[in-house]
Structures are given as C-alpha cells and as structure tokens.
Amino acid sequence: MCWKSSNQSATLVRHIQTQHTGEKPQKCETCDTVTTTSYLVRHKKNCERLMAQRPHKCPQCSKQYKRKRYLAAHMQTHNKKSSSLSDKESSLSSLSSSDESSSSSNDD
C-alpha cells in the first residue's frame, strides 16, 4: 500500500478503490460528479433528491438552483464569458483586417 492518510474514512476508502484496486471512476449523468462505481448508486439517489429541490436549471450548463435569482446571478457568468470572447474575437478580426490592408498596400 502507500502512506496516504485522511481524517475522513470515505476519502481513504475512495483512494484505495481508485488507486489500489483499479476500480474505475464513474460520472453521474445528472451533475457530472465523478465517483467510484460503488458510491455511484448512493450518489444518484442523493443527487436526484437535490436536483428536485433545485428547479431552476441553467440552459447553458448543468447547474441548477433553488431560486430564480440565483440562476440569474449565475447567468451573468456566462454573459461575462461570452462578452469577453466576443471582445477577443472582434479585436482579432480587427487585427487580421488591418494586417490584410497593410499587406495589400505593401504589394503595390
């Protein structure tokens, strides 16, 4: 074995299962949490219960919220990401168009 230690037995059990027995981690389809096969059934029960308590789902990712205002605040993170991406795209397109115009003027 190894020298891994933990204050929580579940953490140590998960370490042994994934690192020493070769058990493959599995992904929950509901929330994308990765856990071992033996814990996945228990996780899915808890996950389904939690998701039922969170009716407001983000249309862009798998996150769900209890309150509409929490979802609205979360959506701002997507809006910031998309606006920063569009800013980068517009600056890249302006750079490429200026490169094209300068290269065409150099061709003369």
C-alpha positions as CSV (number, residue, x, y, z in Angstrom):
1,M,0.0,0.0,0.0
2,C,1.0,3.6,0.4
3,W,1.3,6.3,3.1
4,K,-1.9,8.1,2.2
5,S,-3.8,9.3,5.3
6,S,-7.0,11.1,5.8
7,N,-9.3,12.2,8.7
8,Q,-12.3,11.0,6.7
9,S,-12.7,7.3,6.2
10,A,-14.7,7.9,3.0
11,T,-11.8,9.7,1.4
12,L,-9.4,6.9,2.3
13,V,-11.8,4.2,1.0
14,R,-12.2,6.2,-2.3
15,H,-8.4,6.5,-2.5
16,I,-7.9,2.7,-2.0
17,Q,-10.6,1.9,-4.5
18,T,-9.4,4.1,-7.3
19,Q,-5.6,3.9,-6.7
20,H,-5.0,0.3,-5.4
21,T,-7.9,-1.9,-6.6
22,G,-8.1,-0.5,-10.1
23,E,-11.8,0.4,-9.8
24,K,-12.6,3.0,-12.5
25,P,-14.3,6.2,-11.5
26,Q,-17.8,6.8,-12.9
27,K,-19.5,10.0,-13.9
28,C,-23.0,11.0,-12.7
29,E,-25.1,12.0,-15.7
30,T,-27.2,14.5,-13.6
31,C,-24.4,16.6,-12.1
32,D,-21.2,15.5,-13.7
33,T,-19.7,14.4,-10.4
34,V,-17.1,11.7,-10.7
35,T,-17.1,8.9,-8.1
36,T,-16.4,5.2,-7.8
37,T,-18.9,2.7,-9.0
38,S,-19.7,1.5,-5.5
39,Y,-20.7,5.1,-4.5
40,L,-22.5,6.0,-7.7
41,V,-25.8,4.4,-6.7
42,R,-25.9,6.2,-3.4
43,H,-24.8,9.4,-5.1
44,K,-27.5,9.2,-7.7
45,K,-30.2,8.9,-5.0
46,N,-28.9,12.0,-3.2
47,C,-28.4,13.8,-6.5
48,E,-31.9,13.2,-7.7
49,R,-33.3,14.4,-4.4
50,L,-31.1,17.6,-4.5
51,M,-32.0,18.3,-8.1
52,A,-35.7,18.0,-7.4
53,Q,-35.1,20.8,-4.8
54,R,-33.4,22.9,-7.4
55,P,-36.0,23.5,-10.2
56,H,-34.2,26.4,-11.9
57,K,-31.7,24.9,-14.4
58,C,-29.2,26.8,-16.4
59,P,-29.8,26.3,-20.2
60,Q,-26.0,26.6,-20.9
61,C,-24.6,24.1,-18.4
62,S,-25.8,21.5,-15.9
63,K,-26.0,23.7,-12.8
64,Q,-29.4,24.0,-11.0
65,Y,-30.6,26.5,-8.4
66,K,-33.3,26.7,-5.7
67,R,-34.1,30.3,-6.5
68,K,-34.6,32.1,-9.8
69,R,-32.4,35.0,-8.7
70,Y,-29.5,32.6,-8.0
71,L,-29.9,31.3,-11.6
72,A,-29.9,34.9,-12.9
73,A,-26.7,35.7,-11.0
74,H,-25.1,32.6,-12.4
75,M,-26.2,33.5,-15.9
76,Q,-24.1,36.7,-15.6
77,T,-21.0,34.5,-15.5
78,H,-22.0,33.1,-18.9
79,N,-22.7,36.6,-20.2
80,K,-19.3,37.8,-19.0
81,K,-17.6,34.9,-20.6
82,S,-19.4,35.4,-23.9
83,S,-18.8,39.1,-23.9
84,S,-15.1,38.7,-23.2
85,L,-15.0,36.1,-26.0
86,S,-16.7,38.4,-28.4
87,D,-14.3,41.2,-27.4
88,K,-11.4,38.9,-28.2
89,E,-12.9,37.9,-31.5
90,S,-13.6,41.4,-32.6
91,S,-10.1,42.5,-31.6
92,L,-8.7,39.5,-33.5
93,S,-10.8,40.3,-36.6
94,S,-9.7,43.9,-36.5
95,L,-6.1,42.9,-36.3
96,S,-6.5,40.5,-39.2
97,S,-8.3,43.1,-41.3
98,S,-5.5,45.6,-40.6
99,D,-2.9,43.0,-41.4
100,E,-4.7,42.3,-44.7
101,S,-4.9,46.0,-45.6
102,S,-1.3,46.6,-44.7
103,S,-0.1,43.6,-46.7
104,S,-2.2,44.7,-49.7
105,S,-0.7,48.2,-49.6
106,N,2.8,46.6,-49.4
107,D,2.0,44.6,-52.5
108,D,1.6,47.8,-54.6
